[in-house]
Amino acid sequence: MMPGLVQILLFQGLGELITHFFLPLIPGPVVGLILLAGFLALRKSVNAPLDEVATVFSRHFGLLFVPAAVGVVMFWPHLKAHAAAIATALLVSVILTVAVTALVLKGLSRGPGK
């Protein structure tokens, strides 16, 4: 399992280095994940240690929701007091996201020079 964790941490560290020197607006772990995905796509397979780590992590994904649930319970009075503002912000952001996605898709579907 350690070789798989080392691979993941290596790609995350590489992502951190790239973002530190070249892409400061993108989080290092995101760049590392993209690099890892590209590496695995080039290899066209996942090695056994990395597969083992992924299997163990995927069995325990539920634990990642515990901090979020604690945050909701802890800040429930604030969430309740500002429910209308939160609902409005969520609704507006969803509408804007769908609109921008549609415009980008429309622009990309035209192709170059059209």
Secondary structure, DSSP 8 states (H G I E B T S, - for coil): -HHHHHHHHHHHHHHHHHHHHT-TTS-HHHHHHHHHHHHHHHHTS--HHHHHHHHHHHHTGGGGHHHHHHHHHHTHHHHHHTHHHHHHHHHHHHHHHHHHHHHHHHHHHH-TT-
